Amino acid sequence: MEKQKAKRIQKYEDSVRNLWDNFKHTNSYRIMGVPEEERKQDIGNLYEEIMTENFPYLVKEIDLQVQEVQRTPNNRNPKRTTPRHIIIKMPRAKDKERILKAEREKQLVTYKGVPIRLSADFSTETMQARGSGKKYSK
């Protein structure tokens, strides 16, 4: 009985997390691996450079206007060696999906020769659930 209750609670938590991701993070994606030294440069210009370097045809087709660009806060571990992620919030989810699709097709996205990754933006809880091997379906 207690196991069933725990399973139901976990299922509800997963559903709420899924709804939150669909509501809050629909138009957002992350760019990972851009060196921290690049933070001196305006992040908006950095985003445009990455797009024109890797997806010049997309730059011509879609409007690269973004609502918000920011680095994730460094509140977890200030001594970590990996660069913080850049979160891009687009005005339209359709543009975000086209960019992520182009990234999957290209397979290797770089910034000044350094490999970087693009990924859909999910809540911290979802990323932790996926990283720990818990079953999570979207």
N, C-alpha and C positions, 0 to 999 in steps of 0.2 A: 504494500500500500504506500509506504513512504517512498519507495523507488519510483513508483508511478507519479506521485506528486512532484518529486524532483524533476522527472523527465518533462512533465507538463509545464512546470515553471521555466525550465531551460528552453522549451519550445516557444513559450510566450516571450521570453527575453530575446530570443533570436528573431522573432517576428517584429518586435518593437525596434530592434537594432536595424533590421532590414527596412522598415518603414522610415526610420530616421535617416538612413543613408539615402533612400530614394527621395526624400523631401529636402534634406539639407545639402546633400552633396551631388545633386543631379548634374549641375553644370560645372563641376570642379574636377580637376585632375592634378596629379603631382608630377614634378620633374625631379628625379633623384640623381645624385652624383655630380652635380655642378659644384666645383670647388668653392670653398668659402671665400677665397681671395677675391672672387668675382662680386662679392657683396658691395664693394666700394662703388661698383658700377650700378646705375639705376636698374632695378630688377625688370622693369617694363621693357627697357631696351635690350636687356639680356634675353628675355623671352623672344623678342622679335628677331634677334640674331640667331637663336637656336632654330626658329621656324624657317627663316630664309636659308640657312645653311643646310637643313635637312629636307625641307618640304617646299621648294621654291614654287612648284605648281599649285600647291594649296594656298600659298600666300596670295596668288593671283585670283584664285577662285572664291575664297571665303574672306570675310572681314575679320582681321586679327584683333579687333577691338576687344579688350578684356574689361571686366567689371572691377577685378581686384587681383593683385599679384603680391604675394608675401612669402617670406621664409617662415618655416615653422619655428615656434619658440624653442629655446634650448633649455627647457626646464627639467627635463628628465635626468640627463647626465652631462654636466658641463665639460667633462673631460673626454667625451667621446671623440673619436678620430674621424668618423664619417661626416660628410657635410650634411647640413640640414636640408630638408626637402623644400622645394618651391611649390607653392600651391597657386594654381591659376584658376580663376573663376570666370567662366565665359558667359556672355549674355544668353546664348542659346545652347541647349544640350546637344542639338544636332551637330554644331561645329565641333564640340568636344569629341563626339563619337567619330567624326570624320578624321580628326587628328589622331585619335587612338588607333583607328583602323589603319591609317597610313603608317603609323609607328610599327604595328604588327607586321605589315607587309614589307617594310624596309628592313626590319629586324635589328639593324645596328644604327642607332642614333648617336651622334657625337656632338660635342661642343669643343671647338679648338683641338680636335684630335682625341679628346677624352671621351670614352663611352659613357653615355647617360641613359636613363630609362624614363619612360613616361608610363603612368599608371592612373587608373581611375582613383579618385579620392574617396576613401571610406573613413568612417569614424575610427577612433583609436580602439574601441572595443571590438569592432569587426576585424580590424587588422590583427589584434591580439588573438582573437578566436581562430582566425585562419592560420596564423603562425604557429599556434600551439597544437595544431592537428585536429581540433574539434571539427565535427561535421557541421558545415554551414552551407546551406544552399540558398541561392538567390533566385 
